[in-house]
Amino acid sequence: MVKFDQSDDKEKVISYGSWMIFYHYLVVSHCSSEFTLLEAKVEHAVVWIRFHVLNLVYYDKSFLLVMNSP
């Protein structure tokens, strides 16, 4: 649990997205009285995928979106 002196700092931390601390990702959100640790679920995650030897022509939004689809 974290308390911020400035509301702008809090909004920056929350809106920035994921944070990496000691090689582990940390996702920050607003506190909720309805939060239950045992029922908490990860709904999305930020990942970095490296395509080795991918030709520069394939660095295109449409190609990368196709690679994302199941």
C-alpha positions in Angstrom: 0.0 0.0 0.0 1.3 3.4 -1.0 0.2 6.9 0.0 1.2 9.9 -2.2 1.5 13.5 -1.0 0.6 14.8 -4.4 -2.4 13.5 -6.4 -0.6 14.2 -9.6 2.1 11.7 -8.6 -0.5 9.1 -7.8 -2.2 9.6 -11.2 1.1 9.4 -13.0 2.0 6.1 -11.3 -1.4 4.6 -12.0 -1.8 5.8 -15.6 1.8 4.9 -16.7 0.9 1.2 -16.8 3.2 -1.6 -15.6 6.4 -0.9 -13.7 9.5 -3.1 -13.7 11.2 -3.4 -10.3 14.1 -5.8 -9.8 13.2 -7.6 -13.0 9.6 -8.2 -12.0 6.5 -6.4 -13.3 4.3 -4.5 -11.0 0.8 -3.3 -12.0 -0.6 -0.5 -9.9 -4.3 0.4 -9.6 -6.7 2.2 -7.3 -7.6 0.6 -4.1 -11.0 -1.0 -3.9 -12.9 -2.2 -0.8 -14.2 -5.1 -2.9 -10.8 -6.5 -3.6 -10.2 -10.0 -2.5 -6.8 -11.5 -2.9 -8.0 -15.1 -3.2 -10.3 -14.1 -6.1 -8.0 -11.7 -7.9 -7.3 -12.6 -11.5 -4.8 -11.3 -14.0 -6.8 -10.2 -17.0 -3.9 -8.9 -19.2 -0.2 -8.7 -19.2 2.5 -6.6 -21.0 5.0 -8.8 -22.8 8.0 -8.2 -24.9 8.5 -10.5 -27.9 11.7 -10.5 -29.9 11.6 -11.8 -33.5 15.2 -12.7 -34.3 16.2 -12.1 -37.9 12.9 -10.5 -38.9 13.2 -8.6 -42.1 12.6 -4.9 -41.7 9.7 -5.0 -44.2 7.7 -7.0 -41.6 7.9 -4.2 -39.0 4.5 -3.1 -40.0 1.4 -2.7 -37.8 -0.8 -4.9 -39.9 1.8 -7.8 -39.9 2.3 -7.5 -36.1 -1.4 -7.5 -35.4 -1.7 -10.7 -37.5 1.1 -12.3 -35.4 -0.9 -11.4 -32.3 -4.2 -13.2 -33.3 -4.7 -16.8 -32.3 
